[in-house]
């Protein structure tokens, strides 16, 4: 069984923001396969993809406490760490760029910090989706909680679709094929 977790913040206020790219990716996977969202044994929504032996999840704990829900889901379903894939936004990557890793530090991302703290390890796969750094007067916090600008929407829609492809590939084949296919810049970049 694989667990694919998209990070974000719950509620209409945060829908469509840069920080909710993880939610957008798992929503797209669920939509592609006509999966329904339901409550879970953790403070999260889940979508069970039985044909692929996978669970998609969206923690409802807010970004900074994502680890609580992820830890509960891993324990409840008895999922091993190599079968966990976390999808997050990354302001240190250019808009639309994807970067997959089998493990690593939080890199300043509070959702990843929470998961690392809850699990006691950095040894889980993750996919970072670039949201760019922007130049908002309020700094990074305002940037990640802002919606995408009209001229960015096509790029992020394409990145979200590629990230959904990466999640499907992780479920089917694991992290190495994901890194090999999605860590390179797209042709023409």
C-alpha positions as CSV (number, residue, x, y, z in Angstrom):
1,X,0.0,0.0,0.0
2,X,1.3,3.5,-1.0
3,X,0.4,6.7,0.8
4,X,0.5,9.9,-1.3
5,X,0.0,13.0,0.7
6,X,-0.6,16.5,-0.8
7,X,0.1,19.3,1.7
8,X,-1.9,22.4,2.0
9,X,-4.2,24.4,4.3
10,X,-7.9,23.5,4.6
11,X,-10.7,25.9,3.9
12,X,-12.0,28.0,1.0
13,X,-9.7,30.9,2.1
14,X,-6.7,28.9,1.0
15,X,-8.0,27.3,-2.1
16,X,-5.9,28.1,-5.2
17,X,-3.0,29.5,-3.2
18,X,0.6,28.7,-3.8
19,X,0.8,26.8,-0.5
20,X,-2.0,24.5,-1.6
21,X,-0.3,23.0,-4.6
22,X,0.0,19.7,-2.9
23,X,-3.8,19.6,-2.4
24,X,-4.2,20.5,-6.1
25,X,-2.0,17.6,-7.2
26,X,-3.8,14.9,-5.2
27,X,-7.1,16.4,-6.2
28,X,-6.1,16.0,-9.9
29,X,-5.1,12.3,-9.3
30,X,-8.4,11.6,-7.6
31,X,-10.3,13.3,-10.4
32,X,-8.4,11.4,-13.1
33,X,-9.4,8.1,-11.5
34,X,-12.9,9.1,-10.3
35,X,-12.0,8.7,-6.6
36,X,-14.1,10.2,-3.9
37,X,-12.8,12.1,-0.9
38,X,-13.9,10.8,2.5
39,X,-13.0,11.2,6.2
40,X,-10.1,9.1,7.4
41,X,-8.8,7.6,10.7
42,X,-6.6,10.8,11.0
43,X,-7.4,14.4,10.8
44,X,-7.3,14.3,7.0
45,X,-9.4,13.6,3.9
46,X,-8.5,10.4,2.1
47,X,-9.3,8.9,-1.2
48,X,-8.7,5.1,-1.5
49,X,-7.5,4.0,-4.9
50,X,-8.1,0.3,-4.5
51,X,-7.0,-0.7,-8.0
52,X,-3.5,0.7,-7.4
53,X,-3.3,-0.2,-3.7
54,X,-2.9,3.4,-2.8
55,X,-4.4,6.1,-0.5
56,X,-4.3,9.8,-1.4
57,X,-4.5,12.1,1.6
58,X,-5.0,15.8,2.4
59,X,-4.2,16.7,6.1
60,X,-6.7,19.0,7.6
61,X,-4.4,20.1,10.4
62,X,-3.0,23.1,8.6
63,X,0.4,23.0,7.0
64,X,2.5,23.4,10.2
65,X,0.9,20.3,11.8
66,X,0.8,18.0,8.8
67,X,3.0,15.5,10.5
68,X,0.2,14.6,13.0
69,X,-2.1,13.4,10.3
70,X,0.7,11.7,8.2
71,X,1.9,9.8,11.2
72,X,-1.6,8.6,12.1
73,X,-2.3,7.4,8.6
74,X,1.0,5.5,8.3
75,X,0.4,3.8,11.6
76,X,-3.3,3.0,11.0
77,X,-2.7,1.5,7.5
78,X,0.7,0.0,8.5
79,X,2.4,1.7,5.6
80,X,6.2,1.6,5.5
81,X,8.2,4.8,5.1
82,X,9.5,3.9,1.6
83,X,5.8,3.8,0.5
84,X,5.2,7.4,1.6
85,X,5.2,10.2,-1.0
86,X,4.7,13.8,0.1
87,X,3.9,16.6,-2.4
88,X,4.7,20.2,-1.3
89,X,5.1,23.7,-2.7
90,X,8.7,25.1,-2.9
91,X,9.4,28.8,-3.2
92,X,13.1,28.1,-3.8
93,X,12.3,26.4,-7.1
94,X,11.3,28.4,-10.2
95,X,7.6,28.4,-11.0
96,X,6.5,25.0,-12.4
97,X,9.8,23.1,-11.8
98,X,9.5,19.7,-10.1
99,X,12.1,18.1,-7.9
100,X,11.7,14.6,-6.4
101,X,14.0,13.2,-3.7
102,X,14.0,9.9,-1.7
103,X,14.8,11.8,1.5
104,X,16.2,15.0,2.7
105,X,15.8,18.0,5.0
106,X,12.7,20.2,5.3
107,X,14.5,23.0,3.4
108,X,12.6,25.5,5.4
109,X,9.2,24.1,4.6
110,X,7.0,24.0,7.7
111,X,4.9,21.1,6.5
112,X,8.0,19.0,5.9
113,X,9.4,20.1,9.3
114,X,6.2,18.8,10.9
115,X,6.3,15.5,9.2
116,X,10.0,15.0,9.9
117,X,9.3,15.8,13.6
118,X,6.3,13.5,13.8
119,X,8.1,10.6,12.1
120,X,11.5,11.1,13.6
121,X,13.2,10.8,10.3
122,X,13.9,12.5,7.0
123,X,13.8,9.2,5.1
124,X,10.6,9.6,3.1
125,X,10.1,10.5,-0.6
126,X,8.9,13.9,-1.6
127,X,8.1,16.0,-4.6
128,X,8.6,19.7,-4.5
129,X,6.6,21.8,-6.9
130,X,8.2,25.2,-7.7
131,X,6.1,28.3,-6.9
132,X,8.8,30.8,-7.4
133,X,9.9,33.4,-4.8
134,X,7.9,36.4,-6.0
135,X,8.6,39.9,-4.8
136,X,5.7,40.7,-2.5
137,X,6.2,43.5,0.0
138,X,4.9,41.2,2.8
139,X,7.7,38.7,2.2
140,X,7.5,34.9,1.8
141,X,4.5,34.3,4.1
142,X,2.4,36.6,1.9
143,X,3.8,35.0,-1.2
144,X,2.9,31.4,-0.3
145,X,-0.6,32.3,0.9
146,X,-1.3,34.3,-2.3
147,X,-3.1,33.0,-5.4
148,X,-1.3,32.6,-8.6
149,X,-1.1,35.6,-10.9
150,X,-3.0,35.3,-14.2
151,X,0.2,35.1,-16.2
152,X,1.4,32.2,-14.0
153,X,-1.8,30.0,-14.2
154,X,-0.9,28.1,-17.4
155,X,2.6,27.2,-16.0
156,X,1.2,26.0,-12.6
157,X,-1.6,24.1,-14.3
158,X,1.0,22.3,-16.4
159,X,3.2,21.7,-13.4
160,X,0.3,20.3,-11.4
161,X,-0.6,17.9,-14.2
162,X,3.1,16.7,-14.4
163,X,3.1,16.4,-10.6
164,X,0.0,14.2,-10.8
165,X,1.8,12.1,-13.4
166,X,4.7,11.8,-10.9
167,X,2.4,10.7,-8.1
168,X,0.9,8.0,-10.4
169,X,4.4,6.9,-11.4
170,X,5.5,6.7,-7.7
171,X,2.5,4.5,-6.9
172,X,3.3,2.2,-9.8
173,X,7.2,2.1,-9.7
174,X,8.6,4.0,-6.7
175,X,10.8,7.1,-6.3
176,X,13.7,6.3,-8.6
177,X,11.7,6.4,-11.9
178,X,10.1,9.6,-10.6
179,X,13.4,11.3,-10.1
180,X,14.7,10.1,-13.5
181,X,11.7,11.4,-15.4
182,X,10.7,14.6,-13.5
183,X,13.9,16.1,-12.1
184,X,15.1,17.4,-15.4
185,X,14.1,20.7,-16.9
186,X,11.5,20.4,-19.6
187,X,12.7,20.7,-23.2
188,X,12.8,24.3,-24.3
189,X,13.5,25.6,-20.8
